[in-house]
Amino acid sequence: MGEVICKEALVQIVSERTDESQAVVRRILKGLMETIRSELSNRNQVVLRNFGRFYTVHKLERRARNPRTGESVVVPSRWVVKFKPSKNLV
């Protein structure tokens, strides 16, 4: 498994590759993440060509078992975010 790249490391890498200041890259990355989050909360898909697609899926309520106690519990319905990578990504 490869190295984990955190947001600050990503800002530094993009800054070096684009010759933009880290402050500019940080603002753009923050704006991109806020936009993706906002669109997904409105149940819209976000498609980045040659990268992938972010979308939401509604998971229905289900029964599950607590592995520690063996007790049966109800997991409520919820929306989850999924990502499908483009065939060109890797």
Secondary structure, 3 states (H helix, E strand, C coil): CCCCCCHHHHHHHHHHHHCCCHHHHHHHHHHHHHHHHHHHHCCCCEEECCCEEEEEEEECCEEEECCCCCCEEEECCEEEEEEEECCCCC
